[in-house]
């Protein structure tokens, strides 16, 4: 380990665990090896499991929840701007990144060459900074009007409001609202809504909510319709999702 550049802390929980709102004085990277982590960080909501990690800049308030048996570690980067992102983000972790991190925090290695460790650390930072974003992220927005629109959808996803309805409700044209969604999220309204439903269903599934109740809460007419849409989007059913703990999906998205 290189004490002046980073430190780490292992974590292991045999059952569900919740961490209250807090912040760190250094940049943090949450790396789960088993189980799933939900992290709420200001306007962002993340899910992470094996094959992904969540980066939180220093001073940013966040709170988390871990489901089932969860193990992993946190890396704390002491130098500012080691990770180039200025905001919280979730990234896909390849096997090289994971191997480098495990090697750098391995306390069983009695003799360490500082120059080699430094080179490994530099390679790790490079790999982290070019890593792809994880698809399991949802955020809220600073535009107050847009925030009101997304809040309305999030608070009552079962109502299935159309783009035309929302545009009329907030006094704008459908075309203007469509452009606003693209500008704020980089996605169409339909794409953003599907991402929202996925995130809500992920959390509900991990909390033990039945597929039938999730389908009802999200406004699907039948559980079969929800299962069909879930599989159409991710390529797996909710049952397989739970069994694999998101791992196969993350690896697929990382290829």
C-alpha positions as CSV (number, residue, x, y, z in Angstrom):
1,X,0.0,0.0,0.0
2,X,1.1,3.6,-0.6
3,X,0.0,5.5,2.6
4,X,0.5,9.0,1.2
5,X,-1.7,8.3,-1.9
6,X,-4.5,6.2,-0.6
7,X,-5.9,4.1,2.2
8,X,-8.6,1.5,2.3
9,X,-11.2,-0.2,4.6
10,X,-12.8,-3.6,4.2
11,X,-16.5,-4.1,4.9
12,X,-18.5,-7.3,5.5
13,X,-22.2,-7.6,6.5
14,X,-24.0,-10.9,6.9
15,X,-27.4,-9.3,6.5
16,X,-29.0,-6.1,5.3
17,X,-27.2,-3.0,6.6
18,X,-27.9,0.7,6.3
19,X,-25.4,3.6,6.6
20,X,-26.8,7.0,7.6
21,X,-26.0,10.2,5.8
22,X,-22.4,11.2,6.0
23,X,-19.4,12.4,4.0
24,X,-15.6,11.8,3.8
25,X,-12.7,14.2,3.7
26,X,-11.1,12.3,0.9
27,X,-12.4,11.0,-2.5
28,X,-14.0,7.5,-2.0
29,X,-14.5,4.5,-4.2
30,X,-16.9,1.8,-3.1
31,X,-16.0,-1.6,-4.5
32,X,-18.4,-4.5,-3.7
33,X,-17.1,-8.1,-4.1
34,X,-20.3,-9.8,-3.0
35,X,-23.9,-8.6,-2.7
36,X,-25.4,-5.3,-3.7
37,X,-25.0,-1.7,-2.6
38,X,-27.6,1.1,-3.1
39,X,-26.1,4.5,-2.6
40,X,-28.0,7.8,-2.5
41,X,-25.7,10.7,-3.1
42,X,-27.4,14.1,-3.5
43,X,-29.2,14.0,-6.8
44,X,-27.9,10.6,-7.7
45,X,-29.0,7.0,-7.0
46,X,-26.6,4.2,-7.7
47,X,-26.6,0.4,-7.6
48,X,-23.3,-1.5,-7.5
49,X,-22.3,-5.1,-7.3
50,X,-19.3,-7.2,-8.3
51,X,-18.0,-5.8,-11.5
52,X,-18.8,-2.2,-10.7
53,X,-17.9,0.6,-8.3
54,X,-19.2,3.9,-7.1
55,X,-17.1,7.0,-6.9
56,X,-18.0,9.8,-4.4
57,X,-15.9,13.0,-4.3
58,X,-14.7,14.4,-1.0
59,X,-17.2,16.4,1.0
60,X,-20.3,15.0,-0.8
61,X,-23.0,13.8,1.6
62,X,-24.3,10.2,0.9
63,X,-26.1,7.3,2.5
64,X,-26.1,3.7,1.6
65,X,-27.9,0.4,2.0
66,X,-26.5,-3.1,1.5
67,X,-28.6,-6.1,0.8
68,X,-27.9,-9.7,1.9
69,X,-24.4,-10.8,2.5
70,X,-22.3,-7.9,1.3
71,X,-18.5,-7.8,1.2
72,X,-16.0,-5.5,-0.4
73,X,-13.7,-2.5,0.4
74,X,-13.5,1.2,0.1
75,X,-10.6,3.0,-1.4
76,X,-9.8,6.5,-0.2
77,X,-7.8,8.7,-2.5
78,X,-5.9,11.3,-0.5
79,X,-4.8,13.5,-3.4
80,X,-7.6,15.6,-4.9
81,X,-8.5,15.0,-8.6
82,X,-6.9,11.6,-8.7
83,X,-10.2,10.4,-10.2
84,X,-11.1,13.0,-12.8
85,X,-14.8,13.0,-12.3
86,X,-16.1,16.1,-10.4
87,X,-19.4,14.5,-9.4
88,X,-20.5,11.1,-8.1
89,X,-20.5,8.4,-10.7
90,X,-20.7,4.6,-11.1
91,X,-18.3,2.8,-13.3
92,X,-17.7,-0.7,-14.6
93,X,-14.6,-2.4,-13.1
94,X,-12.6,-4.7,-15.4
95,X,-10.5,-7.6,-14.1
96,X,-7.3,-5.6,-14.4
97,X,-8.7,-2.9,-12.1
98,X,-9.9,-5.4,-9.6
99,X,-6.5,-7.3,-9.6
100,X,-4.6,-4.1,-9.1
101,X,-6.7,-2.9,-6.2
102,X,-6.5,-6.3,-4.5
103,X,-2.7,-6.4,-4.9
104,X,-2.3,-2.8,-3.6
105,X,-4.2,-3.5,-0.4
106,X,-2.8,-6.9,0.2
107,X,-1.2,-6.7,3.6
108,X,0.2,-10.2,3.4
109,X,3.0,-9.1,1.1
110,X,5.8,-8.4,3.5
111,X,8.3,-6.9,1.0
112,X,7.0,-4.2,-1.3
113,X,8.9,-2.3,-3.9
114,X,7.6,1.3,-3.6
115,X,8.4,2.1,-7.3
116,X,6.5,-1.0,-8.5
117,X,3.6,-0.1,-6.2
118,X,3.5,3.4,-7.5
119,X,3.4,2.2,-11.1
120,X,0.6,-0.2,-10.3
121,X,-1.3,2.7,-8.6
122,X,-0.8,4.9,-11.7
123,X,-2.0,2.2,-13.9
124,X,-5.1,1.6,-11.7
125,X,-5.9,5.4,-11.8
126,X,-5.6,5.4,-15.5
127,X,-7.9,2.4,-15.9
128,X,-10.5,3.9,-13.5
129,X,-10.5,7.2,-15.4
130,X,-11.2,5.5,-18.7
131,X,-13.7,3.0,-17.4
132,X,-17.2,2.9,-18.9
133,X,-20.1,4.3,-16.9
134,X,-22.4,1.7,-15.2
135,X,-26.0,1.6,-16.6
136,X,-27.3,1.4,-13.0
137,X,-27.6,5.1,-12.2
138,X,-30.4,7.6,-12.0
139,X,-30.2,11.2,-11.1
140,X,-32.3,14.2,-10.3
141,X,-31.7,17.6,-11.9
142,X,-31.0,21.2,-11.1
143,X,-33.5,22.7,-13.6
144,X,-36.4,23.4,-11.2
145,X,-39.1,22.9,-13.8
146,X,-37.6,19.6,-15.0
147,X,-37.2,18.5,-11.4
148,X,-40.9,19.0,-10.8
149,X,-41.6,16.9,-13.9
150,X,-39.4,14.0,-12.8
151,X,-40.6,14.2,-9.2
152,X,-44.2,13.8,-10.4
153,X,-43.3,10.7,-12.3
154,X,-41.1,9.2,-9.5
155,X,-43.7,9.7,-6.8
156,X,-46.5,8.0,-8.9
157,X,-44.9,5.7,-11.5
158,X,-48.1,3.6,-11.7
159,X,-50.0,6.5,-13.3
160,X,-48.1,6.1,-16.6
161,X,-48.3,9.8,-17.6
162,X,-47.5,10.4,-21.3
163,X,-45.2,13.0,-22.7
164,X,-48.2,14.9,-24.1
165,X,-49.9,14.9,-20.7
166,X,-46.8,16.2,-18.9
167,X,-46.2,18.9,-21.6
168,X,-49.8,20.1,-21.2
169,X,-49.7,20.0,-17.4
170,X,-46.5,22.1,-17.2
171,X,-47.6,24.5,-20.0
172,X,-45.2,23.7,-22.8
173,X,-45.3,22.0,-26.1
174,X,-44.6,18.3,-26.4
175,X,-41.6,19.1,-28.7
176,X,-40.1,21.5,-26.1
177,X,-40.5,18.9,-23.3
178,X,-38.9,16.2,-25.5
179,X,-35.9,18.5,-26.2
180,X,-35.7,19.2,-22.4
181,X,-35.5,15.5,-21.6
182,X,-32.8,15.1,-24.2
183,X,-30.8,18.1,-22.9
184,X,-31.1,17.2,-19.2
185,X,-30.7,13.4,-19.3
186,X,-29.1,12.6,-22.7
187,X,-32.1,10.3,-23.2
188,X,-35.6,10.4,-24.7
189,X,-38.5,10.5,-22.3
190,X,-39.2,6.8,-23.0
191,X,-35.6,5.8,-22.4
192,X,-35.5,7.8,-19.1
193,X,-38.8,6.3,-17.9
194,X,-37.6,2.8,-18.7
195,X,-34.4,3.5,-16.7
196,X,-36.5,4.8,-13.8
197,X,-38.7,1.7,-13.8
198,X,-35.6,-0.5,-13.9
199,X,-34.0,1.3,-10.9
200,X,-37.3,1.2,-8.9
201,X,-37.8,-2.5,-9.7
202,X,-34.1,-3.4,-8.8
203,X,-34.5,-1.9,-5.4
204,X,-37.9,-3.5,-4.8
205,X,-36.6,-6.9,-5.9
206,X,-33.6,-6.7,-3.6
207,X,-35.9,-5.7,-0.7
208,X,-37.9,-8.8,-1.3
209,X,-41.0,-7.3,-2.9
210,X,-42.9,-9.8,-5.0
211,X,-43.0,-9.4,-8.8
212,X,-46.8,-9.1,-8.7
213,X,-46.6,-6.1,-6.3
214,X,-43.8,-4.5,-8.3
215,X,-45.8,-4.8,-11.4
216,X,-48.8,-3.2,-9.7
217,X,-46.7,-0.4,-8.2
218,X,-45.2,0.5,-11.6
219,X,-48.5,0.5,-13.4
220,X,-48.3,-2.7,-15.4
221,X,-51.6,-4.4,-16.0
222,X,-50.2,-7.8,-15.3
223,X,-47.0,-9.3,-13.8
224,X,-46.4,-11.0,-17.1
225,X,-46.2,-7.5,-18.8
226,X,-43.6,-6.4,-16.2
227,X,-41.6,-9.6,-16.7
228,X,-41.7,-9.2,-20.5
229,X,-40.5,-5.6,-20.3
230,X,-37.8,-6.4,-17.8
231,X,-36.5,-9.3,-19.9
232,X,-36.7,-7.2,-23.1
233,X,-34.6,-4.5,-21.5
234,X,-32.0,-6.6,-19.7
235,X,-32.2,-10.0,-21.4
236,X,-33.1,-11.8,-18.2
237,X,-36.2,-12.3,-16.1
238,X,-36.5,-10.8,-12.6
239,X,-35.9,-14.3,-11.2
240,X,-32.6,-14.6,-13.0
241,X,-31.7,-11.1,-12.0
242,X,-32.0,-12.0,-8.3
243,X,-30.1,-15.3,-8.8
244,X,-27.2,-13.7,-10.5
245,X,-27.1,-10.6,-8.3
246,X,-26.6,-8.4,-11.4
247,X,-23.1,-9.8,-12.1
248,X,-23.7,-11.3,-15.5
249,X,-25.5,-8.1,-16.7
250,X,-22.7,-5.9,-15.6
251,X,-20.1,-8.0,-17.3
252,X,-22.2,-8.0,-20.5
253,X,-22.4,-4.2,-20.5
254,X,-18.7,-4.0,-19.9
255,X,-17.8,-5.9,-23.0
